[in-house]
Amino acid sequence: MSTRFEYSQSGAPENPDPARGNQSRGVETQTKGTASATNPAAGRVRFGRIDADLTDVESAAEKSRDFIFSQQDPEGFWCGELEADSMLEADYIFAHVLLGTGDAGKMQRALTEIFRFQNVDGGWSNYPGGPSNISLSVKGYFAGKLMGMSPDHPAMAKAREWILANGGVTECNTFTKIYLCGLGQYDYDAVPAIPPEIVLFPNWFYFNLYEISSWSRAILVPLSIAYAKKPFKKLSPEQGIDELFVGGRENADLRLKFDCKKLVSWRNFFLVCDRVTHWMERIHIRPLRKIALKKAEKWMLERMEMSDGLGAIYPGILNSVIAMRCLGYSLDDPQVIRAMDEFEKLGIDAPNGTPDYAEPTFRMQPCVSPVWDTAQAVYALGEAGVSRNDSRLLKAVDWMLAKEVRHKGDWAVKVRGVEPGGWYFEFNNEFYPDTDDSAQVLLALSKVDNPRERYQYDVAQRAIEWLFGMQCKNGGWASFDKDNTKMIFQYIPFADHNAMLDPPTVDITGRMLEMLAAYGYTRKDKRIEKAIKFIYDEQEPDGSWFGRWGVNYLYGTFLVLRGLEAIGVWNHEPQVQQAAEWIRSVQNADGGWGESCGSYDDPSARGVGVSTPSQTAWAILGLLAAGDKRSDSVAKGIKWILAHQQEDGSWDESLGEGAQRQAIYTGTGFPRVFYLAYHLYRNYFPLLALTNYKRALEKGD
């Protein structure tokens, strides 16, 4: 855990402004750890503070611009690696064993990747430096058994010891247990029921398919087919994991536990429904099963069109392949071949090793992020002064314009009378545009003068109208759906992936305000005022805001402050200054900022973590948006970014050395469950911070 920064009273600012509160308190005047003697760009003392020379800032920004352009694909887009935990490699091995497919070499390299990141205690974490996770640890151990590792191998023995000490297989989440069922390592009757009949519930019914998040739909519909068909592949005894059940599998209590402390609860209600469903299946009372399976199949196949696989996400694609095989599709069926191709495309194969790791390795991505990365890169480059007519930016913009959504997807169930518009995250995912990508693409488009001016204008206006149609009742924006907020569904037994719903979030809403301001919208619009009220209502007592899609409070707070500034909220408002003071209060002693994924489990750890380029940039951008451009906190943060830039203009954002070197996760998939490392975050956000800082100082106080 990093040390929180302690304020000193040294270094009073020139012409102090009382309205800026305590922001002049901050970093001591010495250049501890990054002295100018060893790094000329580190900073200089001015008016009792350490300020970066603007020529150094511009030089660093120029190097950063050159590096980012060097990463552009010839087709015009950017797409950095999207890294996640070892669950993906474990599921890759599971899937190919179940299906009887796969390249033995890739599977062995995937196993190498899994054990490369085993924790000292024997388990595996869902983010670097985090505590071991029971579901991930069981999957890691099982992958070893499937690939022929002996239970006596030291790494396996250590893993088994940790798993048993933490409750064994029965403590895993639902998705892990269902996968284990397919290979005979758990009992279908003991897992939460996912009956395909859920697709038959009408849209007006309180519980229907469109009242759960879009990613849950993509995961659960094919999984419900597999649950109904109950695939099973017998393993050899030496591949089994009976030894991971505390007291032995024959003595294990696999039943889902009722909440005895609160008998009348939604959890117990859904558990009763679950038991009734299992009972009806045992006595073969399933009058609608055939109809449900047909509709589930149709729903799944429709959404595989115009998409990089179902939902264009790893679990949706994997589950769709398993579902199709359960329905009798052959391995050489065009639909199965196409889905398997999309699944394999997510892999990054390094049979000759990587610069950080000499051993052959193979890892999987949960999806790819070209639209997101391209929009962020174009916006950062535009903010950094790249010409609005630059041919490279124009090529990127034309690529993004070609990805505009023109078909109605799942969102249209709740949003009527609105023309399709917006963008998705991946290369192709027509059924699932999202508001966050759409807002960021619009911000990027605002930085370029396209010769096809009228066409770009029409595309932007369609997207803005679609985004207003997606605004939720409380004024905020969610990612893929509108008013997806029925909180009781989080108590459904199979909802333990902690992402059953898609409620509005302040981070997306903050980005939305910034975008709308760029297109001329003001607080005179009632929809804008409603969004601002939502943001104020969600502010934490300490002044921060929760970040749903990035880690965590630093992410949420910076995006809110950017949005409020852009839309014209006075930066002396108490909500703004309290947020800025919170950012300053969590600055690390080295001048940077960082926050661990652990803050999702323990909110008291918000703003605590090793300094990273992306999170330091977020903090600086938040402070600048709050009107703080002369405090020692900002100056030392800029100095940290300058001091950590590499020779090629990039930044490093990783933990560990050698074989254990791993990117720090600053992106969020599902809070408390699944996290991400966007490999380009560490480059375009620092560029944005440097150029915004330079512009702020050039404008003067």
LUMFITOR-687066 format. One record per residue (C-alpha): residue number from 1; x, y, z. Coordinates in steps of 0.5 Angstrom, whole numbers, plus 500, padded with zeros to 3 digits. Layout:
<roros>
 pos   u   v   w
 NUM   X   Y   Z
...
</roros>
This chain:
<roros>
 pos   u   v   w
   1 500 500 500
   2 503 507 498
   3 504 512 503
   4 499 518 503
   5 501 525 502
   6 502 529 508
   7 501 537 507
   8 506 542 509
   9 505 549 510
  10 511 551 506
  11 511 555 499
  12 505 560 499
  13 503 561 492
  14 504 568 489
  15 497 572 489
  16 493 567 493
  17 486 566 492
  18 482 565 498
  19 476 562 494
  20 481 556 492
  21 481 553 499
  22 487 549 501
  23 489 548 494
  24 496 552 495
  25 498 547 501
  26 501 541 498
  27 508 538 496
  28 514 541 499
  29 519 545 495
  30 525 540 495
  31 526 535 489
  32 526 529 493
  33 527 523 489
  34 527 526 482
  35 532 532 483
  36 533 536 477
  37 541 534 477
  38 539 528 474
  39 533 529 470
  40 532 536 468
  41 525 536 466
  42 523 534 473
  43 522 542 475
  44 524 548 478
  45 523 552 484
  46 518 558 483
  47 515 562 488
  48 516 557 493
  49 513 551 489
  50 516 546 484
  51 514 548 477
  52 515 544 471
  53 518 548 465
  54 513 549 459
  55 518 548 454
  56 520 541 458
  57 512 540 458
  58 512 541 450
  59 518 537 449
  60 514 531 453
  61 508 532 449
  62 511 532 443
  63 515 525 444
  64 508 523 447
  65 504 525 440
  66 510 521 436
  67 509 515 440
  68 502 515 440
  69 502 516 432
  70 507 510 431
  71 502 506 434
  72 496 507 429
  73 494 502 425
  74 495 503 417
  75 487 502 417
  76 487 508 421
  77 485 506 428
  78 488 504 435
  79 487 498 439
  80 492 497 445
  81 492 490 448
  82 486 489 453
  83 489 485 459
  84 485 481 464
  85 486 476 469
  86 488 468 469
  87 481 466 469
  88 481 467 461
  89 487 462 460
  90 484 457 465
  91 477 458 461
  92 480 457 454
  93 483 450 456
  94 477 448 459
  95 473 450 453
  96 477 446 448
  97 477 440 453
  98 470 440 453
  99 469 441 446
 100 475 436 444
 101 478 441 440
 102 484 446 441
 103 492 446 439
 104 496 443 444
 105 501 448 444
 106 497 454 445
 107 494 450 451
 108 500 448 454
 109 503 456 453
 110 496 458 456
 111 498 454 462
 112 505 457 462
 113 501 464 463
 114 497 461 468
 115 502 459 473
 116 506 465 471
 117 502 469 476
 118 500 464 481
 119 501 468 488
 120 506 466 493
 121 500 464 498
 122 498 459 492
 123 492 462 489
 124 491 467 484
 125 488 474 484
 126 483 478 479
 127 488 484 479
 128 496 484 480
 129 497 485 488
 130 490 483 490
 131 488 478 495
 132 487 471 492
 133 480 469 489
 134 477 462 490
 135 474 461 483
 136 480 463 480
 137 484 459 484
 138 480 453 483
 139 480 454 475
 140 488 455 475
 141 488 448 479
 142 483 445 475
 143 487 447 468
 144 493 444 471
 145 490 438 472
 146 487 438 465
 147 494 439 462
 148 497 433 466
 149 500 436 472
 150 501 432 478
 151 497 434 484
 152 504 433 488
 153 507 438 483
 154 510 444 488
 155 505 449 485
 156 499 445 485
 157 500 443 492
 158 501 450 494
 159 494 452 490
 160 491 446 493
 161 493 448 500
 162 490 455 499
 163 484 453 496
 164 482 448 502
 165 484 453 507
 166 479 458 504
 167 473 453 503
 168 474 449 497
 169 470 448 491
 170 463 450 494
 171 465 457 495
 172 466 458 488
 173 461 463 484
 174 456 460 479
 175 459 460 473
 176 465 457 475
 177 461 451 478
 178 457 450 471
 179 463 450 468
 180 465 444 472
 181 459 441 471
 182 460 440 464
 183 467 436 466
 184 463 432 471
 185 467 436 477
 186 460 439 480
 187 453 437 480
 188 448 440 476
 189 442 440 481
 190 447 444 486
 191 448 450 481
 192 443 455 481
 193 438 454 475
 194 438 458 469
 195 432 456 465
 196 431 458 458
 197 424 459 460
 198 427 466 462
 199 427 468 454
 200 419 467 454
 201 417 472 459
 202 414 478 456
 203 417 485 456
 204 412 488 460
 205 413 483 465
 206 417 485 472
 207 422 480 470
 208 424 479 463
 209 431 479 459
 210 431 486 458
 211 431 488 465
 212 438 485 466
 213 445 488 463
 214 446 487 456
 215 453 483 458
 216 449 478 462
 217 444 477 457
 218 449 475 452
 219 452 470 458
 220 446 467 460
 221 442 466 454
 222 447 461 451
 223 448 459 458
 224 441 457 459
 225 441 453 453
 226 447 449 456
 227 444 448 463
 228 438 445 460
 229 442 440 456
 230 447 439 461
 231 453 437 457
 232 458 432 460
 233 464 430 458
 234 468 424 463
 235 475 425 465
 236 480 420 467
 237 480 420 475
 238 487 423 475
 239 484 429 471
 240 479 430 477
 241 479 435 483
 242 475 431 488
 243 481 433 493
 244 479 440 492
 245 472 439 496
 246 473 440 504
 247 472 433 507
 248 472 430 500
 249 467 430 495
 250 462 425 497
 251 462 429 504
 252 461 436 501
 253 454 440 502
 254 453 443 495
 255 446 446 497
 256 445 453 496
 257 445 456 503
 258 438 460 505
 259 439 466 510
 260 437 464 516
 261 438 471 520
 262 433 474 515
 263 428 469 513
 264 424 474 509
 265 428 476 504
 266 429 477 496
 267 435 472 497
 268 431 467 500
 269 425 468 495
 270 429 467 489
 271 432 461 493
 272 425 458 494
 273 424 459 486
 274 431 456 485
 275 429 449 489
 276 422 449 485
 277 425 449 478
 278 430 444 480
 279 424 440 483
 280 420 441 477
 281 426 439 472
 282 427 432 476
 283 420 430 475
 284 420 432 468
 285 415 438 468
 286 418 442 463
 287 412 444 458
 288 415 450 455
 289 422 447 455
 290 422 446 447
 291 419 453 445
 292 424 456 450
 293 430 453 447
 294 428 455 440
 295 427 462 442
 296 433 462 446
 297 437 459 440
 298 434 464 435
 299 435 470 440
 300 443 468 440
 301 444 467 433
 302 440 473 431
 303 445 477 435
 304 451 473 432
 305 450 477 426
 306 454 484 425
 307 458 482 431
 308 465 479 433
 309 461 474 436
 310 455 474 441
 311 456 480 445
 312 463 481 442
 313 465 479 449
 314 469 473 451
 315 464 469 456
 316 458 470 451
 317 462 467 445
 318 465 461 449
 319 458 460 451
 320 455 461 445
 321 459 455 442
 322 458 451 448
 323 450 452 447
 324 451 451 439
 325 454 444 440
 326 449 442 446
 327 443 444 440
 328 447 439 435
 329 451 443 431
 330 457 440 428
 331 464 443 429
 332 464 444 422
 333 457 448 422
 334 459 455 419
 335 456 458 425
 336 460 454 430
 337 466 455 425
 338 465 463 425
 339 464 463 433
 340 470 459 434
 341 474 464 429
 342 472 470 433
 343 474 466 440
 344 481 465 437
 345 482 472 435
 346 482 474 442
 347 488 470 443
 348 495 473 443
 349 500 468 442
 350 508 468 443
 351 511 462 442
 352 518 465 442
 353 516 469 448
 354 515 476 449
 355 520 482 451
 356 518 481 459
 357 518 473 459
 358 523 469 455
 359 518 463 455
 360 513 461 450
 361 506 464 452
 362 499 465 450
 363 494 469 453
 364 487 471 452
 365 483 478 452
 366 476 479 454
 367 475 483 448
 368 478 488 444
 369 477 496 444
 370 479 499 437
 371 473 504 437
 372 475 506 445
 373 482 507 444
 374 481 510 437
 375 477 515 440
 376 481 517 446
 377 487 517 442
 378 484 522 437
 379 481 526 442
 380 488 527 446
 381 492 528 440
 382 487 534 438
 383 487 537 445
 384 495 536 444
 385 495 541 438
 386 495 536 432
 387 492 540 426
 388 485 539 425
 389 486 537 418
 390 492 532 419
 391 491 526 415
 392 492 521 420
 393 487 524 424
 394 482 524 418
 395 484 517 417
 396 482 515 424
 397 475 519 424
 398 473 516 417
 399 474 509 420
 400 470 511 426
 401 465 514 422
 402 464 507 418
 403 463 504 425
 404 456 508 426
 405 451 504 428
 406 445 504 424
 407 441 498 426
 408 436 497 432
 409 439 493 438
 410 437 491 445
 411 437 498 447
 412 431 499 443
 413 426 495 447
 414 426 501 452
 415 428 507 447
 416 422 508 442
 417 422 513 437
 418 429 514 436
 419 433 513 430
 420 439 508 431
 421 446 512 432
 422 452 511 436
 423 458 507 437
 424 460 500 440
 425 467 498 443
 426 469 493 439
 427 470 492 431
 428 463 490 430
 429 458 489 435
 430 452 492 432
 431 446 490 437
 432 450 493 443
 433 452 501 442
 434 454 504 448
 435 453 511 451
 436 461 512 453
 437 464 510 447
 438 459 514 443
 439 460 520 447
 440 468 519 447
 441 467 518 439
 442 463 525 439
 443 469 528 443
 444 474 526 438
 445 470 528 432
 446 470 535 435
 447 477 535 434
 448 477 534 426
 449 475 538 420
 450 473 533 416
 451 472 535 408
 452 465 531 409
 453 463 536 414
 454 455 535 412
 455 456 527 413
 456 460 528 419
 457 455 533 422
 458 449 528 421
 459 452 522 424
 460 454 527 430
 461 447 529 431
 462 444 522 430
 463 448 520 436
 464 447 526 440
 465 439 525 439
 466 440 517 441
 467 444 519 447
 468 439 523 449
 469 434 518 448
 470 438 513 453
 471 438 518 459
 472 435 515 465
 473 430 517 469
 474 434 520 475
 475 438 524 469
 476 444 520 469
 477 447 515 463
 478 448 508 464
 479 452 504 459
 480 448 500 454
 481 441 500 457
 482 436 505 460
 483 433 505 467
 484 436 498 468
 485 436 499 475
 486 431 493 479
 487 436 492 484
 488 432 486 487
 489 435 482 481
 490 442 482 484
 491 439 477 489
 492 438 472 484
 493 442 466 486
 494 446 466 479
 495 447 473 479
 496 454 473 484
 497 458 475 478
 498 456 482 481
 499 454 485 474
 500 447 483 473
 501 445 491 472
 502 447 497 468
 503 445 503 472
 504 447 510 471
 505 454 512 473
 506 457 519 474
 507 463 517 470
 508 459 516 464
 509 455 522 466
 510 461 526 467
 511 463 525 460
 512 457 526 457
 513 456 533 460
 514 463 534 457
 515 461 532 450
 516 455 536 450
 517 458 542 452
 518 463 541 446
 519 457 541 441
 520 454 547 444
 521 449 545 449
 522 448 549 456
 523 445 549 463
 524 439 552 459
 525 437 545 457
 526 433 542 462
 527 436 535 461
 528 443 538 463
 529 441 540 469
 530 438 534 471
 531 444 530 469
 532 448 535 474
 533 443 534 480
 534 444 526 479
 535 452 528 479
 536 451 532 486
 537 446 527 489
 538 452 521 488
 539 458 525 491
 540 461 521 497
 541 461 525 503
 542 469 526 502
 543 468 529 496
 544 470 524 491
 545 465 520 486
 546 465 513 485
 547 468 510 478
 548 464 504 475
 549 468 503 469
 550 475 505 471
 551 479 504 478
 552 476 508 481
 553 474 514 485
 554 480 518 482
 555 477 516 475
 556 470 518 477
 557 472 524 480
 558 476 526 474
 559 471 525 469
 560 465 529 473
 561 470 535 474
 562 471 535 467
 563 464 535 465
 564 462 540 470
 565 467 545 468
 566 465 544 461
 567 458 545 462
 568 459 551 465
 569 459 550 473
 570 463 555 477
 571 469 552 479
 572 468 555 486
 573 462 551 488
 574 463 547 494
 575 462 540 491
 576 467 542 486
 577 472 545 491
 578 471 539 496
 579 472 534 490
 580 479 538 488
 581 481 537 496
 582 480 530 496
 583 484 529 490
 584 490 533 493
 585 489 529 500
 586 490 522 497
 587 497 525 493
 588 502 520 494
 589 509 522 497
 590 512 521 490
 591 508 526 487
 592 503 521 483
 593 497 518 484
 594 494 511 484
 595 489 507 487
 596 488 499 487
 597 482 495 485
 598 482 494 492
 599 478 500 493
 600 472 497 490
 601 472 492 496
 602 474 497 501
 603 472 504 500
 604 476 507 506
 605 482 505 501
 606 480 510 496
 607 485 514 492
 608 491 509 495
 609 495 505 491
 610 502 506 487
 611 503 512 483
 612 501 510 475
 613 501 514 469
 614 494 514 468
 615 491 515 475
 616 496 521 476
 617 494 524 469
 618 486 523 471
 619 488 527 478
 620 491 532 474
 621 486 533 469
 622 481 533 475
 623 485 539 479
 624 485 543 473
 625 478 542 471
 626 477 545 478
 627 481 551 477
 628 487 549 480
 629 493 550 476
 630 498 553 481
 631 498 549 487
 632 504 545 489
 633 500 538 488
 634 499 540 480
 635 506 542 479
 636 509 535 483
 637 504 531 479
 638 506 534 472
 639 513 533 475
 640 512 526 476
 641 509 525 469
 642 515 528 466
 643 520 524 470
 644 517 517 468
 645 516 518 461
 646 521 513 457
 647 526 515 451
 648 521 513 446
 649 515 518 449
 650 511 512 452
 651 510 511 460
 652 510 504 463
 653 505 502 468
 654 506 495 471
 655 508 491 477
 656 513 486 478
 657 520 484 474
 658 522 479 469
 659 517 473 469
 660 512 476 474
 661 512 483 470
 662 504 485 469
 663 500 491 467
 664 497 495 473
 665 489 494 472
 666 486 501 472
 667 480 499 468
 668 474 496 471
 669 469 490 468
 670 465 488 474
 671 467 491 480
 672 470 486 485
 673 470 481 480
 674 473 483 474
 675 478 488 472
 676 482 490 466
 677 489 493 464
 678 488 498 458
 679 495 498 455
 680 494 505 451
 681 491 508 458
 682 498 510 460
 683 500 514 454
 684 494 518 451
 685 492 520 458
 686 498 523 460
 687 499 527 454
 688 492 530 455
 689 494 532 462
 690 501 535 460
 691 497 539 454
 692 491 541 459
 693 496 543 464
 694 500 547 459
 695 494 551 456
 696 492 553 463
 697 498 556 465
 698 499 560 458
 699 492 562 459
 700 494 565 466
 701 490 566 473
</roros>
